[in-house]
């Protein structure tokens, strides 16, 4: 749901109202305009009241929608966090099992490799994978 266009529309309404307010204020201050400043001031006050009511209407209508969206996104985020926590919990559970095995004097079932051990395993894996270069026979090649 794209909300930016709605909020931008409210911005445009308020900008237009700001222009009206500035125009009325300028007319109120104008000398020799033959306009009654008290009348214009009353209309300015009435205009500002309507602006406040209109903005209140926008805010009240969208407030419940924003709370619903916040609840929906919070639920989705909680699902992501739960998944992450579950993955972390696997390691914690494995660590507890290994600690229990160590207390019982049993050998570990899981061994986490150090960086050096991991590099050694990576090298062994790369060297044990057969090379595909030269593996095609003369009849399989397409020149």
URGIRA-V453990 format. One record per residue. SS is DSSP state (h for helix, s for strand, l for the rest). PSI is psi in degrees with one decimal (* if undefined). Layout:
# URGIRA-V453990
ss:SS psi:PSI
ss:SS psi:PSI
This chain:
# URGIRA-V453990
ss:l psi:125.0
ss:l psi:121.0
ss:l psi:-16.6
ss:h psi:-39.3
ss:h psi:-32.1
ss:h psi:-47.7
ss:h psi:-34.0
ss:h psi:-37.5
ss:h psi:-41.6
ss:h psi:-39.3
ss:h psi:-45.6
ss:h psi:-41.5
ss:h psi:-46.8
ss:h psi:-35.2
ss:h psi:-42.7
ss:h psi:-41.0
ss:h psi:-37.0
ss:h psi:-40.2
ss:h psi:-43.4
ss:h psi:-45.5
ss:h psi:-46.2
ss:h psi:-40.5
ss:h psi:-45.5
ss:h psi:-42.5
ss:h psi:-39.1
ss:h psi:-40.2
ss:h psi:-36.3
ss:h psi:-40.4
ss:h psi:-16.1
ss:l psi:136.0
ss:l psi:148.6
ss:l psi:28.6
ss:l psi:-14.4
ss:l psi:20.9
ss:l psi:142.0
ss:l psi:113.6
ss:h psi:-37.4
ss:h psi:-40.7
ss:h psi:-46.7
ss:h psi:-39.1
ss:h psi:-39.9
ss:h psi:-44.5
ss:h psi:-35.4
ss:h psi:-44.2
ss:h psi:-43.5
ss:h psi:-41.7
ss:h psi:-45.6
ss:h psi:-35.2
ss:h psi:-44.7
ss:h psi:-35.8
ss:h psi:-45.3
ss:h psi:-41.9
ss:h psi:-42.3
ss:h psi:-46.3
ss:h psi:-39.4
ss:h psi:-40.6
ss:h psi:-48.3
ss:h psi:-49.0
ss:h psi:-43.6
ss:h psi:-41.0
ss:h psi:-38.7
ss:h psi:-16.6
ss:h psi:-48.3
ss:h psi:-36.4
ss:h psi:-41.2
ss:h psi:-39.5
ss:h psi:-38.3
ss:h psi:-43.8
ss:h psi:-42.2
ss:h psi:-43.1
ss:h psi:-41.1
ss:h psi:-45.8
ss:h psi:-33.5
ss:h psi:-39.8
ss:h psi:-44.3
ss:h psi:-41.4
ss:h psi:-38.4
ss:h psi:-36.5
ss:h psi:-40.9
ss:h psi:-45.9
ss:h psi:-39.7
ss:h psi:-41.2
ss:h psi:-45.9
ss:h psi:-43.2
ss:h psi:-35.9
ss:h psi:-40.5
ss:h psi:-39.3
ss:h psi:-38.6
ss:h psi:-33.1
ss:h psi:-45.1
ss:h psi:-39.1
ss:h psi:-43.4
ss:h psi:-41.8
ss:h psi:-39.2
ss:h psi:-41.0
ss:h psi:-41.9
ss:h psi:-44.4
ss:h psi:-37.3
ss:h psi:-40.6
ss:h psi:-42.6
ss:h psi:-39.9
ss:h psi:-40.4
ss:h psi:-32.6
ss:l psi:-3.2
ss:l psi:16.5
ss:l psi:152.1
ss:l psi:154.8
ss:l psi:147.8
ss:l psi:-23.9
ss:l psi:137.9
ss:l psi:119.1
ss:l psi:129.0
ss:l psi:142.8
ss:l psi:171.1
ss:h psi:-39.8
ss:h psi:-44.2
ss:h psi:-39.1
ss:h psi:-42.8
ss:h psi:-41.2
ss:h psi:-42.1
ss:h psi:-39.6
ss:h psi:-41.3
ss:h psi:-43.0
ss:h psi:-39.4
ss:h psi:-43.4
ss:h psi:-38.3
ss:h psi:-22.2
ss:h psi:-11.0
ss:l psi:125.5
ss:l psi:142.8
ss:l psi:141.2
ss:l psi:-11.0
ss:l psi:133.2
ss:l psi:5.8
ss:l psi:-17.6
ss:l psi:137.8
ss:l psi:168.7
ss:l psi:-34.0
ss:l psi:-22.3
ss:l psi:-15.1
ss:l psi:141.1
ss:l psi:107.2
ss:l psi:*
